């Protein structure tokens, strides 16, 4: 969006005033569709575009589990059965695992629609929220160089080096957050010595509602979601 002088409004505002100097009625939401060009989008328009609030998971389809690149994964969750759905949960998990299938579904959380992949491992269902395709960067985006020609002797040298440092499987000992462990030790020490301890009143929170995910998936598969 341009000013009468031909300068992008967003750039013009920020060249004259900082964000903290602006009043609420001077700020708008905008989407940059070209470099330096913005389309203003109102709060009302965003509300109309927002997905409907729902606690359901809309299962779209099943695909081979190996066909989903881990690069898309954002955050993982374990799915648990609701009361009385244990058998259906195990049946679904076992069937998906036997067929090496993953489910693709969508759900709405905090006003945003998410894409999720559902996997079955050891008769347990696990969900991975996924990044959409336009959220991923390609090797070209980060400017990786073209594949160089490497002498065969150098390749063999690196193969030998990797072989000498390889293990049969990943150890959980390598997955420890050592910085957090050091922080917890410090907190424990200072709390025992009553150093820099501050007490505050805690608010009571209502228990989170449990969603029967198996029932939701069954309704979605039956076209009743």
Secondary structure, DSSP 8 states (H G I E B T S, - for coil): -B-TTSSBHHHHHHHHS-GGG--GGG--EEEEEETTEEEEE-HHHHHHHS-------EEEEEEEGGGS-GGGEEEEEEE---TT-HHHHHHHHHHHHHTTEEEEEEEEETTEEEEEEEEEETTEEEEEEE--GGG---TTTTT--------HHHHHHHHHHHHHT--SS--GGGG--HHHHHHHHHHHHHHHTT-S----------------HHHHHHHHHTT--
